[in-house]
Amino acid sequence: MSSKNISLLLNLHHPYIRHTDEKSLENAQEKALLFEKITNVYIPLLNMLSKLESENLKYKIAIVFSTPLCSLLSDSLIKKQYVEYLDKLIDFGKNEIVRTKGFKEVNKLSVEYLEKAVEAKRYFTEVYENNLLKHFASFAKKGIVEILATCGTYMFMPHYADMSEILNAQVETGLYSVRHYFGVNAEGFFLPEMGYAPGIEKVLRMYGVNYTILPSQSFLLGEVTPEKGIFAPCRCYNCLSLFATDKIKLEYNQNEIYKNYNKDIAWELELKELTPFIKKGQARTPSGFCYFNNSFTESEINPKILKKSEYIYNSENACNQILIDADDFVNGYKTKLEDAAKILKDTDVSMTCVFDDSMLYSSWNEGLLWFENVIRKFVQNDINVTTFSELLFDKFSLQKIVPYFASGSEESYGEDYLSNKNGWMIRYLRKACERIVDLAGRFPDDSGLKVRLLNLGSRELMLAQSSEWAKMIETNQYAEYAEKTFKDSIISFTAVFDALGSNTVSTEWLCNLEKEHPIFPWMNFRIFSKKK
């Protein structure tokens, strides 16, 4: 009888958004994005792992932690800002309990949300000792979690397929990041946005990577059609193993029972009622105090005065619906695996599911609890929830294929990273890439200020290469911030290039920028050197 396997991968990433001064922090909406994820994804995920471990549930999952996210989570300034954010949210929650005391159902929810904020602070400061990465690392060392590496920043690799030095630097930085933050070596590598172009496999294999994940069209549209389709791993000519994944479009979040995230009370109350969470003159940011379910869509009705109970969110009903939706998801994959096993004459079959952290929170508040139940139900249905490396016990028997160009983005082939809105960015990036390779060759043995300059320029270039800036501009979400951040990094890199050319540098400017962007503390510009 064939074994049926499912590999679940969580892709945890956050753009490098770091505000150092109070003024910029107070007026930046994007500041709250990371804090929301810590409260609603990263802390609950650790709690879930601990809970399942205590139950001796037999499963393993894979997680990708991007280097910008790791840098932020390990940053003492970010940790301090997060605790301050929670303190303000807790004080606001206390005010909300008083404000809603005349509405029983709403008041019950406000108490739940306050307790959640208090618990988040307790877990972050006391249980996890302000160090979430340390505890994720402990699960990796126990073998419950398999950590995959990704690029140093979330770059779209096909844009640099002809620049091997740039790909080398990004891959090397990403692999070192896993060793630096988790103390383990990554066997697998997650391609940012699952962007693949022929030749990328050479770079990955050169650095000892054993496998990567590709979109299903990369498998099915290549020169050689896989005999087992997407139900078994394949390999490239250089023995880089490949797993295929279908695009997952979760629509469970549209159920009327679930929480309506768009009706956060922070958008509806007067500013004076939001203190101390949001002060006068500050940009509004979500509070997480959402009292209404998805059945409430009347934009012209102010939810502040709405009293109809059928519109009020009920967490117990949502939990019951989560079980139903988890069953539906698992049964769908169970049917696919069973059908594939029959067609393939009872050979072992496997499938891969990739979830972004946004899928499990920002578009669906109940998503992580649903994910926990999905794991449980797969195990109950005798489907092995396992990691990629465990499916590669005999990788030399895997069929050889030639993958086709692909992307995991909505547009399938990466059109949203090079459109009429953001296409102007690539020429600056390509030119800066040419320059850093040239600089790495011209100053191979220098020391002192020149090395600090070159390392700074390398960091700024990598930050500029982050695909999220192009994505933000394309989707018009924080587009102004993304454009400014990109331009600042390019300008800083150009200043480094000019300073090296003129042999002059402002040490004050250099020190200030090093403090502002402490990402990649191990950076060595020589990773951009041409390999001999």
Sequence and secondary structure as in RCSB ss.txt:
>XXXX:A:sequence
MSSKNISLLLNLHHPYIRHTDEKSLENAQEKALLFEKITNVYIPLLNMLSKLESENLKYKIAIVFSTPLCSLLSD
SLIKKQYVEYLDKLIDFGKNEIVRTKGFKEVNKLSVEYLEKAVEAKRYFTEVYENNLLKHFASFAKKGIVEILAT
CGTYMFMPHYADMSEILNAQVETGLYSVRHYFGVNAEGFFLPEMGYAPGIEKVLRMYGVNYTILPSQSFLLGEVT
PEKGIFAPCRCYNCLSLFATDKIKLEYNQNEIYKNYNKDIAWELELKELTPFIKKGQARTPSGFCYFNNSFTESE
INPKILKKSEYIYNSENACNQILIDADDFVNGYKTKLEDAAKILKDTDVSMTCVFDDSMLYSSWNEGLLWFENVI
RKFVQNDINVTTFSELLFDKFSLQKIVPYFASGSEESYGEDYLSNKNGWMIRYLRKACERIVDLAGRFPDDSGLK
VRLLNLGSRELMLAQSSEWAKMIETNQYAEYAEKTFKDSIISFTAVFDALGSNTVSTEWLCNLEKEHPIFPWMNF
RIFSKKK
>XXXX:A:secstr
   EEEEEEEEE        SHHHHHT TTHHHHHHHIIIIIHHHHHHHHHHHHTT    EEEEE HHHHHHHT 
HHHHHHHHHHHHHHHHHHHHHHHHTTT HHHHHHHHHHHHHHHHHHHIIIIISTT HHHHHHHHHHHTSEEEEB 
 SS   GGGGTT HHHHHHHHHHHHHHHHHHHSS  SEE  GGG B TTHHHHHHHTT  EEEEEHHHHHTSSS 
 TTTTSS EE TT  EEEEE      GGGSTTSB GGGBGGGTS GGGSTTTS TTS     S B BBTT   TT
S TTT   GGGB  HHHHHHHHHHHHHHHHHHHHHHHHHHHHHTTS  EEEEEEEETTTTTTT TTHHHHHHHHH
HHHHHTT EE  SGGG TTGGGS B     B  STTSSSGGGSSTTTTTHHHHHHHHHHHHHHHHHH TT  THH
HHHHHHHHHHHHHHT HHHHHHHHHTSSHHHHHHHHHHHHHHHHHHHHHHHHT   HHHHHHHHHH    TT  G
GGGS   
